[in-house]
Amino acid sequence: MPDYERMYHILCRAASGALDMLPETKENTAGRGLLQFALYVAEELYIRADGDEDGTEQ
């Protein structure tokens, strides 16, 4: 089975690092917002799924 937790951490760490390097300019506003929102959604999904290996809610 794929190690989704490891993949999540690698991708989120890279996206967060890219955001830190991307200057806060008018031209980058939309891209920064998209990345920040995607990181937020991924984090929420990850937190909700924690301990829920079979995909069902308890």
Buried (B, 14 or more C-beta within 10 A) or exposed (E): EEEEEEEBEEEBEEBEEEBEEEEEEEEEEEEBEEBEEEBEEBEEEBEEBEEEEEEEEE
